[in-house]
Amino acid sequence: MRMMPISLCRPGMKLAKKIYSDEGIVLLAEGVELTSTLIRRLGECGISFLYIVDSRTEGLVVPELLSDETQRRTIQAIRTAFRTFVDQPRKSSKTGTYPYVGRKMREVMQMIMDDLSHKQDAMIMLMNLHTVDHYLYKHSLNVCVYTTMLGMASGYNQEQLITLGLGALLHDVGKTQISMQVLLKPGTLSATEFEEMKRHAERGYYLLKDEPNIPLLAAHCAYQHHERIDGSGYPRGIKGDEIHDYAKWIGIVDSYDAMTNHRVYRNAMLPHQAVEALYSGSDILYDTSMLQLFRDNVAIYPIGLTVKLNTGQSAVVSDINSTCAHRPVIRVFTDEYGVELKAPFDMDLSKRHNVLISKIELGAEELSPLPA
């Protein structure tokens, strides 16, 4: 299979990976032939890339971080929780809380941890390439998975991981209290609208702080995930050690996932571009040591991505080196003159230090890679 921007997909190409609904229902199966209508509709649903059948990349497998069942149940739990809070939540409850929301969140958090515990060496990989879904729900799941993986890499214990994961899963719950006109506006927000959007952090805290099955620290994650170490964040402008480490992790991952997802007002970045953008805020917006651990655990070149080498050859990323993310295993399919090879071959860039990825090929567009 080969990873291709949806803008370059053409009728007649065949899917190499299923497309799911937010309920885990298969919308398009493997092998389905794309039509112009399907391509257009998938683009409208916010899908930026597709995996396409390509004989030169036969046998390539893209590992999944979560099982289909875990992903389906978690999205359902997020949807239920967020909808619970949408319309004046406290007025319909005698106690002013919703204990079952926290219980359900803990259940799915345990499922996520169980799945990830069997993939200790897994890298953070894009999870948005094959799911048609409400952006806020999908974003919450992605941020939870990526953040939990970083918590595991940091050596957090079970209870710490649950608290961190719950904070990540619910970090944007305050957006349920934001006007839909502001939340879904396709263009740039006005100053007044941006002030309204910024209130989601504080509102999320107040929604979660009294929930009996949600740790208070998870509520503070919702409160602090837009704070930045130089004090330029919101809602309180706190800085440095005033921000909890959990919120710092969620802040990094929240920004990364937002950048690598397609939005109405901009196209998705590839992982190496998003990591580079995060590094531009090193020791200003984000803690440098945290960024380094994040980078060490991100698959910056996704499997199936087409790349150009300094030798002039073209290749597709065929596997990820967990100890050297910027030096993946590639499948070379042209010679230095661009002529197709009769027998493509795999090359481990971690063992070929003289061979470098010089460009990311996206059809007519080429992008420079992240510096090693």
C-alpha positions in Angstrom: 0.0 0.0 0.0 1.0 3.6 -0.6 0.0 6.7 1.3 -1.3 9.4 -1.0 -2.8 12.9 -0.5 -6.5 12.8 -1.3 -5.9 15.7 -3.7 -3.8 13.4 -5.9 -6.1 10.4 -5.7 -7.8 9.6 -9.0 -10.8 7.5 -10.1 -9.8 3.9 -10.7 -7.4 3.7 -7.8 -8.2 1.1 -5.2 -8.3 1.5 -1.4 -5.7 -0.5 0.5 -7.2 0.2 3.9 -10.8 0.3 5.2 -12.6 3.6 5.8 -14.6 3.5 9.1 -17.5 5.6 10.5 -17.2 7.0 14.0 -19.2 4.0 15.2 -16.7 1.5 13.8 -18.9 0.6 10.8 -17.0 -0.1 7.6 -18.0 2.5 5.0 -15.6 1.5 2.3 -13.8 -1.8 2.3 -10.3 -2.7 1.1 -10.2 -3.0 -2.7 -13.0 -0.6 -3.4 -12.4 1.4 -6.6 -12.5 5.1 -6.1 -14.7 7.3 -8.1 -14.7 11.1 -8.4 -17.7 11.3 -6.1 -16.1 9.1 -3.4 -12.9 11.1 -3.5 -14.8 14.4 -3.2 -17.0 13.1 -0.3 -14.0 11.7 1.6 -12.3 15.1 1.3 -15.4 16.8 2.6 -15.2 14.5 5.6 -11.8 15.8 6.5 -9.7 12.9 5.3 -6.4 14.2 4.1 -4.6 11.0 2.9 -5.7 7.6 1.7 -3.8 4.3 1.5 -3.9 3.1 -2.1 -3.1 -0.3 -3.6 0.3 -0.2 -5.4 2.1 -3.3 -6.7 5.5 -1.8 -5.8 4.6 -1.7 -2.1 2.8 -5.0 -1.9 3.1 -6.5 1.6 3.5 -3.2 3.4 1.5 -3.3 6.7 0.5 -0.2 8.7 0.2 -1.3 12.4 -2.8 0.0 14.4 -2.3 1.4 17.8 -5.8 0.5 19.0 -8.1 -2.3 18.1 -11.2 -1.5 16.1 -13.3 -2.3 19.2 -11.4 0.0 21.5 -11.5 2.8 19.0 -15.3 2.3 18.4 -16.2 2.2 22.1 -14.0 5.1 23.0 -15.4 7.4 20.3 -18.9 6.4 21.5 -18.0 7.2 25.1 -16.6 10.6 24.1 -19.6 11.4 22.1 -22.0 10.4 24.9 -20.0 12.4 27.5 -19.7 15.5 25.3 -23.4 15.5 24.4 -24.2 15.1 28.1 -22.5 18.4 28.8 -23.8 20.3 25.7 -27.0 21.8 27.0 -26.9 23.4 30.5 -25.7 20.1 32.0 -26.0 21.0 35.7 -29.7 22.0 35.5 -30.9 18.4 34.8 -29.0 16.8 37.7 -30.1 16.9 41.3 -26.5 16.3 42.4 -25.0 18.6 39.8 -22.7 15.8 38.7 -22.8 12.9 36.3 -20.9 10.0 38.0 -21.6 7.6 35.1 -19.6 9.8 32.7 -16.4 9.4 34.7 -17.1 5.6 35.1 -17.4 5.2 31.3 -14.3 7.3 30.7 -12.3 5.1 33.1 -13.5 2.0 31.4 -12.4 3.1 27.9 -9.2 4.5 29.3 -8.4 1.0 30.7 -9.1 -0.5 27.2 -6.7 2.0 25.6 -4.0 1.3 28.2 -4.4 -2.5 27.7 -4.0 -2.1 23.9 -1.0 0.1 24.2 0.7 -2.1 26.8 1.0 -4.8 24.2 2.9 -2.3 21.9 5.6 -1.0 24.1 7.9 -0.3 21.2 5.3 1.3 19.0 5.8 4.8 17.7 3.2 7.6 17.7 1.6 7.2 14.3 -1.1 9.2 12.5 -4.5 7.9 13.5 -6.6 10.1 11.3 -6.1 8.5 7.9 -9.0 6.1 7.8 -11.8 7.3 10.0 -14.7 9.5 9.0 -15.6 11.2 12.2 -16.6 14.3 14.1 -13.3 16.2 14.5 -13.6 17.0 18.2 -14.2 13.3 19.1 -11.4 12.1 16.9 -9.1 14.8 18.2 -9.8 13.9 21.8 -9.0 10.2 21.1 -5.8 11.0 19.2 -4.6 13.3 22.0 -5.3 10.7 24.6 -3.5 7.9 22.8 -0.4 10.0 21.9 -0.2 11.5 25.4 -0.6 8.1 27.1 2.2 6.7 25.0 4.4 9.6 26.1 3.4 8.9 29.7 4.5 5.3 29.3 7.8 6.4 27.7 8.3 8.7 30.7 7.9 5.8 33.2 4.6 6.9 34.7 2.8 4.3 36.9 -0.7 2.9 36.3 -2.6 5.5 38.3 -0.6 8.4 36.8 -1.3 7.1 33.3 -5.0 6.9 34.0 -5.1 10.5 35.3 -3.0 11.7 32.4 -5.1 9.8 29.9 -8.4 11.1 31.3 -7.1 14.6 31.3 -6.2 14.2 27.6 -9.4 12.4 26.7 -11.4 15.3 28.2 -9.1 18.2 27.6 -11.5 19.9 25.1 -14.8 19.1 26.9 -15.2 22.9 27.5 -15.8 23.3 23.8 -19.3 21.8 24.4 -20.1 25.2 26.0 -18.9 27.3 23.1 -21.3 28.7 20.4 -21.4 26.4 17.4 -21.1 29.4 15.2 -17.7 30.1 16.7 -16.7 26.4 17.1 -17.4 25.5 13.4 -16.5 28.8 11.8 -14.4 28.0 8.7 -12.5 31.2 8.6 -10.3 33.3 10.9 -12.0 34.1 14.2 -12.6 37.7 15.1 -11.0 39.1 18.3 -14.4 38.7 20.1 -14.8 35.2 18.8 -11.3 34.2 19.8 -12.0 35.4 23.3 -15.1 33.2 23.3 -13.1 30.2 22.1 -10.4 30.7 24.7 -13.0 30.3 27.5 -13.3 26.5 26.7 -10.3 25.8 28.9 -11.9 27.4 32.0 -15.3 26.0 31.2 -13.8 22.5 30.8 -12.3 22.8 34.3 -15.6 23.7 35.9 -17.4 20.9 34.1 -15.0 18.3 35.4 -13.8 19.5 38.8 -16.7 18.1 40.8 -17.2 14.8 38.9 -16.7 12.0 41.4 -14.9 9.6 39.0 -12.7 12.2 37.3 -9.5 13.1 39.2 -9.2 16.8 40.0 -5.8 16.8 38.3 -7.6 15.8 35.0 -9.8 18.8 35.4 -6.7 21.0 35.7 -5.4 19.4 32.5 -8.4 20.9 30.7 -7.8 24.2 32.5 -4.0 24.4 31.6 -3.5 22.7 28.2 -3.3 26.1 26.4 -0.9 27.6 29.0 2.7 28.0 27.7 6.0 28.1 29.6 6.7 31.8 28.7 3.4 32.9 30.1 1.9 33.7 26.7 -0.9 31.1 26.9 -4.4 31.2 28.3 -6.7 31.4 30.3 -4.5 32.6 33.2 -1.1 33.3 31.6 0.8 31.1 34.1 4.3 30.0 33.2 7.1 27.5 33.8 6.6 25.2 36.8 3.2 26.8 37.5 1.9 24.5 34.7 1.5 20.8 35.6 3.6 18.4 33.5 0.5 16.6 32.4 -0.9 19.8 30.9 2.5 20.5 29.3 2.3 17.0 27.6 -1.3 17.6 26.5 -0.4 21.0 25.2 2.3 19.6 22.9 0.2 16.7 21.6 -2.9 18.9 21.2 -0.9 21.2 18.9 0.6 18.3 17.0 -2.7 16.6 16.4 -4.3 19.8 15.3 -1.5 20.5 12.8 -1.7 17.0 11.3 -5.4 17.0 10.8 -7.2 18.6 7.9 -9.3 21.7 8.8 -11.6 23.7 6.7 -9.3 26.7 6.8 -6.0 24.8 6.1 -4.5 21.5 4.9 -3.0 18.9 7.2 0.7 19.0 7.8 2.8 15.8 7.6 4.4 14.7 10.9 7.9 15.9 10.1 6.4 19.4 9.4 4.4 19.5 12.6 7.4 18.4 14.7 9.5 21.1 13.1 6.8 23.7 13.9 6.7 22.6 17.5 10.5 22.9 17.8 10.2 26.6 16.7 8.6 27.1 20.1 11.3 25.2 22.1 11.9 26.7 25.5 9.4 29.5 24.6 6.1 27.7 24.3 7.1 24.1 25.1 9.6 22.4 27.3 12.6 21.3 25.3 13.2 18.0 27.1 9.6 17.1 26.5 9.8 18.0 22.8 12.9 15.8 22.5 11.1 12.8 24.1 8.1 13.5 21.9 10.2 13.6 18.7 12.0 10.4 19.7 8.6 8.7 19.9 6.9 10.0 16.7 7.0 8.2 13.4 7.8 11.3 11.5 7.8 9.4 8.2 4.6 7.4 8.0 4.6 4.0 6.4 3.6 4.3 2.8 5.0 7.9 2.4 6.8 8.5 -0.9 10.2 10.1 -0.5 13.1 11.2 -2.7 16.7 10.3 -1.7 19.9 12.3 -2.1 20.9 9.6 -4.6 18.1 10.7 -6.9 16.2 7.5 -6.3 12.5 7.4 -5.3 11.2 5.2 -2.5 8.3 4.5 -0.2 8.7 4.2 3.6 8.2 0.5 4.4 8.9 0.3 8.1 9.8 2.5 11.1 13.0 2.3 13.2 11.9 2.8 16.8 15.4 3.8 17.9 16.0 6.1 15.0 12.7 7.6 13.8 14.3 9.9 11.1 16.1 6.9 9.5 13.2 4.5 8.4 13.4 1.4 6.3 12.4 2.3 2.7 11.5 0.4 -0.4 13.4 1.8 -3.4 11.5 1.6 -6.7 13.4 3.8 -9.1 17.1 4.3 -10.0 18.9 7.6 -9.8 17.4 8.7 -13.2 13.8 8.0 -12.2 13.5 4.8 -14.2 11.3 2.2 -12.5 13.2 -0.8 -11.2 12.0 -4.3 -12.2 12.7 -5.5 -8.7 12.2 -2.9 -5.9 14.3 -3.5 -2.8 14.3 -2.5 0.8 17.0 -0.4 2.4 17.5 0.4 6.1 18.6 4.0 6.3 19.8 3.5 9.9 22.5 1.3 8.4 23.2 3.5 5.3 24.4 6.8 6.7 25.4 8.1 3.3 21.8 7.9 2.0 19.4 10.6 3.1 15.8 11.6 2.6 16.0 14.8 0.6 12.4 15.4 -0.3 8.9 14.3 0.6 7.1 13.6 -2.7 3.4 14.7 -2.9 2.9 14.5 -6.6 4.0 17.9 -8.1 4.7 19.2 -4.7 7.9 18.4 -2.8 8.7 19.2 0.8 12.0 19.3 2.6 12.4 16.8 5.5 13.0 17.6 9.1 16.7 18.0 9.8 18.3 15.0 11.6 
